[in-house]
Amino acid sequence: MPVILEAMLVSAGMLIIFALAFLGIYLLAITMMPIERSLSKMIWDATTPKRPPTAPPKGSFRDFSRNH
């Protein structure tokens, strides 16, 4: 087998293996996305400090302008 043909076959094989590995990791990430999203939301909710509900502002900008 000529060296050029062998080099082309090896290069094509490496490209195909790289593409298949990339596709596998991509499909794994797509599959794990809902699990990661739910875990992230659970951790975010657990670490966020609980704030009391804020009261709506009383008055308006016009009232504020009159007072100040």
Backbone bond lengths (Angstrom), bond angles and torsions (degrees), N, CA, C in turn:
res aa  C-N    CA-C-N  psi(-1)  N-CA   C-N-CA  omega(-1)  CA-C   N-CA-C  phi
1 M - - - 1.462 - - 1.537 107.08 -
2 P 1.321 116.71 131.15 1.469 118.94 179.19 1.534 111.25 -63.85
3 V 1.318 115.47 151.94 1.453 121.89 -176.16 1.536 110.80 -64.55
4 I 1.328 116.99 -39.33 1.478 121.10 -179.37 1.527 109.92 -61.57
5 L 1.328 116.78 -45.82 1.461 120.67 -179.49 1.526 110.58 -64.19
6 E 1.311 116.61 -40.86 1.461 120.02 178.72 1.531 111.34 -64.69
7 A 1.326 117.33 -41.43 1.463 121.03 178.42 1.532 110.72 -64.13
8 M 1.330 116.12 -39.10 1.474 119.68 178.62 1.522 110.61 -66.45
9 L 1.313 118.18 -41.64 1.462 121.10 178.59 1.526 111.43 -65.56
10 V 1.324 117.76 -41.58 1.463 120.81 178.94 1.526 109.65 -64.91
11 S 1.344 117.44 -43.04 1.461 121.05 179.29 1.526 110.94 -63.42
12 A 1.323 116.77 -43.67 1.467 120.22 178.83 1.527 110.20 -64.05
13 G 1.308 117.61 -40.56 1.459 120.75 178.10 1.522 111.71 -63.09
14 M 1.333 116.77 -41.58 1.464 119.87 178.74 1.526 110.60 -65.60
15 L 1.320 117.96 -39.42 1.466 120.84 177.40 1.520 111.62 -64.65
16 I 1.317 116.83 -40.04 1.469 120.56 179.41 1.525 109.99 -66.98
17 I 1.321 117.33 -42.68 1.474 120.43 178.78 1.522 110.28 -63.44
18 F 1.346 117.11 -42.19 1.461 120.43 177.86 1.527 110.54 -61.84
19 A 1.336 117.71 -44.46 1.465 121.47 -179.33 1.528 110.41 -63.23
20 L 1.327 117.40 -41.73 1.462 120.08 179.22 1.525 111.69 -66.74
21 A 1.334 117.58 -39.04 1.467 120.22 177.56 1.530 109.90 -65.01
22 F 1.333 116.89 -43.57 1.463 120.62 178.42 1.528 110.54 -61.83
23 L 1.326 116.96 -43.40 1.466 121.08 178.51 1.523 110.87 -62.78
24 G 1.321 117.39 -40.48 1.462 120.49 178.97 1.519 112.17 -64.07
25 I 1.332 117.26 -43.81 1.462 120.38 178.89 1.524 110.20 -66.39
26 Y 1.331 116.92 -38.88 1.469 120.98 178.46 1.532 110.70 -62.80
27 L 1.322 117.10 -45.71 1.461 120.33 179.52 1.526 111.32 -65.93
28 L 1.328 117.30 -36.02 1.461 120.37 176.73 1.529 110.41 -64.56
29 A 1.330 116.77 -42.11 1.468 120.40 179.09 1.525 111.07 -64.73
30 I 1.324 117.41 -40.80 1.471 120.74 178.24 1.529 109.97 -63.72
31 T 1.328 116.98 -39.37 1.460 121.19 -179.12 1.528 111.40 -68.35
32 M 1.330 116.98 -37.70 1.462 120.86 -175.99 1.528 112.99 -85.42
33 M 1.321 119.03 -7.21 1.462 121.43 -174.88 1.532 113.06 -59.19
34 P 1.333 121.54 -45.83 1.477 119.31 179.16 1.530 112.79 -61.89
35 I 1.329 117.06 -36.97 1.461 120.34 179.19 1.525 109.64 -67.00
36 E 1.331 116.29 -44.07 1.464 119.97 179.77 1.519 110.85 -64.15
37 R 1.318 116.81 -38.94 1.468 120.16 -179.55 1.522 111.05 -65.43
38 S 1.330 117.36 -42.54 1.466 119.55 -179.58 1.528 111.29 -69.19
39 L 1.341 117.37 -38.81 1.463 119.60 176.73 1.523 110.92 -65.06
40 S 1.321 116.41 -41.02 1.456 120.03 179.64 1.523 110.71 -63.49
41 K 1.341 117.01 -42.24 1.469 120.38 179.55 1.523 110.21 -65.31
42 M 1.342 117.13 -40.19 1.457 120.64 -179.69 1.533 110.53 -64.27
43 I 1.328 117.62 -43.52 1.464 120.82 179.39 1.523 110.16 -67.91
44 W 1.326 117.25 -40.70 1.463 120.73 179.56 1.530 110.84 -62.05
45 D 1.335 116.72 -43.45 1.466 120.55 179.13 1.525 111.58 -67.08
46 A 1.322 117.19 -34.38 1.461 120.19 -177.99 1.532 111.85 -73.95
47 T 1.320 118.15 -30.05 1.457 120.31 -175.98 1.525 113.33 -97.98
48 T 1.312 118.54 -8.94 1.456 120.86 179.04 1.521 109.28 -78.12
49 P 1.333 117.59 127.46 1.467 118.28 179.33 1.529 110.61 -66.95
50 K 1.305 114.62 141.43 1.462 120.10 -179.89 1.522 109.16 -79.69
51 R 1.311 116.51 122.67 1.461 121.28 178.81 1.515 108.84 -107.57
52 P 1.321 116.43 141.91 1.461 117.82 175.90 1.527 109.17 -67.91
53 P 1.307 116.82 151.03 1.464 118.36 179.96 1.526 109.98 -62.21
54 T 1.298 115.31 134.51 1.467 119.67 -178.32 1.523 109.35 -81.86
55 A 1.322 114.69 142.36 1.466 120.28 179.05 1.534 108.53 -76.50
56 P 1.292 117.21 145.08 1.461 118.65 178.51 1.532 109.40 -65.82
57 P 1.314 118.05 146.52 1.460 119.69 -178.98 1.515 111.26 -63.96
58 K 1.328 114.68 139.23 1.462 119.34 -179.71 1.517 108.68 -93.00
59 G 1.278 116.38 140.74 1.449 120.55 179.78 1.520 111.16 84.69
60 S 1.306 114.67 -167.79 1.448 120.05 -179.02 1.518 108.80 -138.54
61 F 1.288 116.11 -179.39 1.455 120.70 178.79 1.530 110.85 -62.72
62 R 1.317 115.98 -35.80 1.468 120.01 179.75 1.534 110.52 -64.68
63 D 1.339 117.38 -40.60 1.459 120.39 176.95 1.524 110.86 -64.10
64 F 1.293 116.96 -40.49 1.461 121.23 179.08 1.532 109.74 -63.00
65 S 1.319 116.15 -41.41 1.468 119.76 179.85 1.523 111.40 -64.49
66 R 1.307 117.97 -37.25 1.466 120.10 179.12 1.517 111.40 -67.21
67 N 1.319 117.07 -38.17 1.464 121.10 -177.30 1.524 112.38 -75.63
68 H 1.298 118.99 -26.12 1.467 120.18 -174.64 1.496 108.83 -117.83
